[in-house]
């Protein structure tokens, strides 16, 4: 172990990028990953010529030119544009909320008519300060959109009633008075041709990097900390400290993936199910991320079910309310005092709801701080 300069715990984007940049600077790096594959939650696997996103839909989008140019080293990206569709009790609506949505919802045809309808419905909250997510949503978009396209989906996603969720979760909603179904406003957007796994594989393909999968850091935690000069840890920061200050909250996910003997199941990569009765939040049809590439007689779909997190479950994203953020800061203070040779990174190590570009930006920042 002493021959290494760094131990990187977790072979997701943050860990892989840090290892890559350290190796470019002549540092020897050991990477361990508890799963049996690289790439963390962006792991993709080919089936019937289709790149299947094993842990939910991942669309790369960013307005950070430095990050966009950086990731281009490791994959060629297509021009995929995220245009999800919402299914509410069998009726289909375009997302984000735009003129197509408003036309289907209310029969309006012009931006002026749509805005008048939105403003009419927002009056329900006139003069009131929103106290929860439901009131915040109605104050932004009105009750019709809230009831059909926000309420059920959000309650399934967070496992709580909208009236019990804080208003800040939706400080703003994307409302477009154009017939444009592009969900993101970012300058750059796409899916890597051939999937995401190759990005991490290429990052870790260096003579100074050794990688082991199927290795749990916590099986030899004390030994690792004693024998490696520096550790980059991308797991849960509260678990690192054995939850001694209390548990942070996470949400988990459950995926059901199915191969179908048909070429096109739903006609779109992502369909959100926004009613309360459907137990899953969305259905992903993976071949549409690469414009139908793959076996024309087969398709692969994944149903995504949100779930409460308990120890032993896979944590997918943090619950960044005031209480959890305060507890996280206490863990950060603890880390500064008791884990000076550990760099915490990624969604779990930094307890932030990062998109992929934000993970890379955070890793770049950590690299600059460490080496420059």
C-alpha positions in Angstrom: 0.0 0.0 0.0 2.9 2.4 0.8 3.9 2.5 -2.9 0.7 4.5 -3.7 0.2 8.2 -3.2 -3.6 8.1 -3.2 -6.4 5.6 -2.5 -9.6 6.5 -4.3 -12.7 4.9 -2.9 -15.3 4.6 -5.6 -14.9 4.4 -9.4 -17.7 6.8 -10.3 -17.1 10.1 -12.1 -15.5 12.0 -9.2 -13.1 9.3 -8.2 -12.2 8.3 -11.7 -11.5 11.9 -12.7 -9.4 12.6 -9.6 -7.4 9.4 -10.2 -6.9 10.3 -13.9 -5.6 13.8 -13.1 -3.4 12.5 -10.2 -1.8 10.0 -12.6 -1.1 12.6 -15.2 0.9 14.4 -12.5 3.0 11.3 -11.8 1.1 10.1 -8.7 0.5 6.4 -8.2 -3.2 5.7 -7.4 -5.1 2.7 -6.1 -8.8 2.7 -6.9 -11.2 0.4 -5.1 -14.9 0.0 -6.0 -17.4 -2.1 -3.9 -19.5 -3.0 -7.0 -18.4 -5.4 -9.6 -18.1 -2.8 -12.3 -16.7 0.7 -12.9 -18.6 3.9 -13.6 -20.9 4.0 -10.5 -24.4 5.1 -11.3 -23.6 6.1 -14.9 -22.7 2.5 -15.7 -24.1 1.4 -19.1 -24.2 -2.1 -20.5 -24.9 -3.2 -24.0 -27.9 -5.5 -24.7 -29.2 -6.3 -28.2 -27.0 -3.4 -29.5 -28.6 -1.0 -27.0 -26.7 0.9 -24.3 -28.8 0.2 -21.2 -28.5 2.8 -18.4 -28.4 0.4 -15.5 -29.2 3.0 -12.8 -31.6 5.4 -14.4 -31.6 7.8 -17.3 -28.4 9.9 -17.6 -28.4 12.9 -20.0 -25.2 14.9 -20.0 -26.0 18.6 -20.1 -24.0 21.7 -19.1 -23.2 25.3 -19.7 -19.8 24.9 -18.3 -17.5 25.0 -21.4 -14.5 23.7 -19.4 -16.4 20.6 -18.3 -17.9 20.0 -21.7 -14.5 20.2 -23.4 -12.9 18.0 -20.7 -15.4 15.2 -21.1 -15.0 15.2 -24.9 -11.6 13.6 -24.4 -13.2 10.3 -23.4 -16.2 9.9 -25.7 -17.9 11.3 -28.7 -21.3 12.7 -27.9 -24.4 12.6 -30.0 -26.9 15.4 -30.3 -29.6 13.9 -28.0 -32.0 16.5 -26.7 -33.9 15.6 -23.5 -37.7 15.9 -24.3 -39.6 13.8 -21.7 -43.3 13.2 -21.9 -45.7 13.0 -18.9 -48.4 10.4 -18.8 -51.2 11.4 -16.4 -53.9 8.8 -16.3 -53.3 8.0 -20.0 -53.2 11.6 -21.3 -49.8 12.7 -22.6 -48.2 16.1 -22.0 -44.9 17.5 -23.1 -42.3 18.6 -20.6 -41.0 21.0 -19.6 -44.2 23.1 -19.3 -44.5 24.8 -22.7 -47.0 25.8 -25.3 -47.6 22.1 -26.2 -48.4 21.4 -22.6 -50.7 24.4 -22.2 -52.5 23.7 -25.5 -53.2 20.1 -24.5 -54.2 21.1 -21.0 -56.4 24.1 -21.7 -56.9 24.3 -25.5 -55.0 27.6 -25.7 -53.1 28.5 -28.9 -51.1 31.6 -28.2 -48.6 32.6 -25.5 -50.9 35.5 -24.4 -53.7 33.0 -23.8 -51.5 30.6 -21.9 -50.1 33.3 -19.7 -53.5 34.6 -18.9 -54.6 31.2 -17.8 -51.5 30.7 -15.7 -52.0 34.1 -14.0 -55.6 33.4 -13.4 -54.8 30.1 -11.6 -51.9 31.6 -9.6 -54.3 34.0 -8.0 -55.2 31.3 -5.6 -52.0 32.1 -3.8 -52.1 35.9 -4.3 -50.6 37.8 -1.3 -49.7 34.5 0.5 -46.2 33.3 1.3 -45.9 29.7 0.2 -45.4 27.4 3.3 -44.8 24.1 1.5 -44.1 22.6 -1.9 -47.8 22.5 -2.9 -48.3 26.2 -2.2 -45.1 27.1 -4.0 -46.0 25.1 -7.1 -49.5 26.7 -7.3 -48.0 30.2 -6.8 -45.7 29.5 -9.8 -47.9 27.6 -12.3 -51.5 27.2 -10.9 -53.5 24.3 -9.7 -54.1 22.4 -13.0 -50.5 21.8 -13.8 -49.7 21.2 -10.2 -52.4 18.5 -9.7 -51.7 16.7 -13.0 -48.0 17.0 -13.6 -46.3 17.8 -10.3 -48.1 16.5 -7.2 -48.2 12.7 -7.8 -44.7 12.5 -9.3 -43.1 14.6 -6.6 -44.8 12.8 -3.7 -43.6 9.5 -5.2 -40.1 10.8 -5.7 -39.7 12.1 -2.1 -42.0 9.7 -0.3 -43.9 12.5 1.4 -47.0 14.6 0.8 -46.4 17.8 -1.1 -47.8 19.7 1.9 -45.0 18.2 4.0 -42.2 19.1 1.6 -40.4 22.5 1.9 -41.2 25.1 -0.6 -37.5 25.6 -1.6 -37.4 22.3 -3.5 -39.1 24.1 -6.4 -38.0 27.6 -6.1 -38.7 27.9 -9.8 -40.3 25.8 -12.5 -39.3 25.8 -16.2 -42.2 27.6 -18.0 -41.8 28.3 -21.7 -44.2 30.2 -23.8 -42.8 28.5 -26.9 -43.5 25.2 -28.6 -40.1 23.9 -27.6 -39.8 20.5 -25.9 -36.1 20.8 -25.0 -36.0 20.2 -21.2 -32.7 21.9 -20.5 -31.5 25.4 -21.3 -27.8 24.4 -21.2 -25.4 25.3 -24.0 -24.2 21.7 -24.4 -26.2 18.4 -24.3 -25.9 14.9 -25.5 -25.3 11.2 -24.8 -21.9 9.5 -25.3 -22.0 7.2 -28.4 -21.5 3.7 -27.0 -22.5 4.6 -23.5 -21.0 6.1 -20.4 -18.9 3.2 -19.1 -16.2 3.9 -21.6 -15.6 7.4 -20.1 -14.6 6.0 -16.7 -12.6 3.1 -18.3 -10.6 5.6 -20.3 -10.0 7.8 -17.3 -8.6 4.9 -15.4 -6.5 3.5 -18.2 -3.1 4.6 -17.0 0.1 2.8 -16.0 0.0 4.6 -12.6 -3.5 3.5 -11.7 -4.5 0.1 -10.3 -8.2 -0.7 -10.0 -9.9 -3.4 -8.0 -13.7 -4.0 -8.1 -15.7 -5.9 -5.5 -13.7 -4.3 -2.6 -15.5 -2.7 0.3 -13.5 0.1 1.9 -15.1 -0.5 5.3 -13.8 -4.1 5.5 -10.3 -2.6 6.0 -11.0 1.0 6.8 -8.4 1.4 9.5 -5.7 -0.3 7.5 -6.4 1.9 4.4 -6.3 5.1 6.5 -3.1 4.1 8.2 -1.2 3.0 5.0 -2.2 5.5 2.3 -0.9 9.0 2.5 -4.1 10.4 1.1 -7.6 9.0 0.6 -10.3 10.3 -1.8 -13.6 9.1 -0.5 -16.8 9.2 -2.6 -19.1 7.3 -0.3 -21.5 8.6 2.4 -19.7 11.0 4.7 -21.9 10.0 7.7 -21.0 6.3 7.1 -17.3 7.2 7.0 -17.7 8.5 10.6 -19.9 5.5 11.6 -22.9 7.8 11.8 -21.6 9.1 15.1 -23.4 12.5 14.7 -26.6 10.8 13.3 -27.8 9.6 9.9 -28.1 11.9 7.0 -31.2 11.3 4.9 -31.0 9.8 1.4 -33.5 8.5 -1.2 -33.0 5.2 -2.8 -34.3 3.8 -6.1 -35.4 0.4 -7.4 -35.2 -0.5 -11.0 -37.1 -3.2 -13.0 -35.5 -3.7 -16.4 -37.3 -5.8 -19.1 -36.3 -6.8 -22.6 -39.3 -6.8 -25.0 -39.8 -8.5 -28.3 -40.8 -5.4 -30.1 -38.8 -2.6 -31.7 -40.4 0.5 -30.1 -42.4 0.4 -26.8 -43.2 4.0 -26.0 -41.7 6.2 -28.7 -39.6 8.3 -26.3 -36.6 7.7 -24.1 -38.3 9.0 -20.9 -42.0 9.0 -20.0 -42.9 10.3 -16.5 -45.9 8.8 -14.8 -47.3 11.8 -12.8 -50.4 10.2 -11.3 -50.3 9.0 -7.7 -51.7 5.5 -8.5 -48.8 4.3 -10.8 -46.1 3.1 -8.4 -43.2 4.0 -10.6 -42.1 7.5 -11.5 -40.9 6.9 -15.1 -40.3 4.4 -17.8 -37.0 4.6 -19.7 -36.7 3.1 -23.2 -33.0 3.0 -23.7 -32.6 2.7 -27.4 -34.1 6.2 -27.9 -31.0 7.8 -26.3 -29.2 6.8 -29.4 -32.0 7.4 -31.9 -33.2 3.8 -32.1 -29.8 2.2 -32.5 -29.7 -1.5 -31.8 -31.7 -4.6 -32.8 -34.9 -3.4 -34.6 -36.9 -6.4 -33.2 -36.0 -5.7 -29.5 -36.2 -2.9 -27.0 -35.2 -2.6 -23.3 -37.3 -0.7 -20.8 -36.7 0.2 -17.2 -39.3 1.2 -14.6 -38.0 3.4 -11.9 -39.4 3.2 -8.4 -38.3 5.7 -5.7 -37.8 4.2 -2.2 -37.0 5.1 1.3 -33.4 4.6 2.2 -32.2 2.4 5.1 -28.8 1.3 6.0 -27.7 -1.4 3.5 -29.7 0.2 0.7 -28.0 2.0 -2.2 -28.2 5.8 -1.6 -29.0 7.6 -4.8 -29.4 11.2 -3.8 -29.4 13.3 -0.6 -32.4 15.0 0.9 -31.1 18.6 1.2 -33.4 20.2 3.6 -32.3 22.5 6.4 -32.0 19.8 9.0 -29.8 17.5 6.8 -27.7 20.4 5.5 -26.9 21.4 9.1 -26.0 17.9 10.0 -23.8 17.6 6.9 -21.9 20.8 7.9 -21.2 19.2 11.3 -19.7 16.2 9.5 -17.6 18.6 7.4 -16.3 20.2 10.6 -15.6 16.7 12.0 -13.7 15.8 8.8 -11.6 19.0 9.0 -10.5 18.1 12.5 -10.3 14.3 12.4 -9.7 13.3 8.7 -7.2 15.7 7.4 -5.8 13.2 4.9 -9.2 12.5 3.3 -10.8 14.3 0.4 -14.6 13.9 0.4 -16.2 14.1 -3.1 -19.2 13.3 -5.2 -23.0 13.3 -4.4 -22.5 11.3 -1.2 -19.2 12.6 0.0 -20.2 16.2 -0.4 -24.0 15.6 0.2 -25.2 17.5 -2.8 -27.7 16.7 -5.5 -25.1 16.9 -8.3 -25.7 16.5 -12.0 -22.9 14.8 -13.9 -21.3 18.1 -15.0 -21.4 19.3 -11.5 -19.6 16.2 -10.3 -16.9 16.8 -12.8 -16.7 20.5 -11.9 -16.4 19.6 -8.2 -13.6 17.0 -9.1 -11.8 19.6 -11.2 -12.0 22.0 -8.2 -10.6 19.3 -5.9 -7.8 18.6 -8.4 -6.9 22.2 -8.6 -6.9 22.6 -4.8 -4.8 19.5 -4.3 -2.2 20.1 -7.1 -2.2 23.8 -7.9 
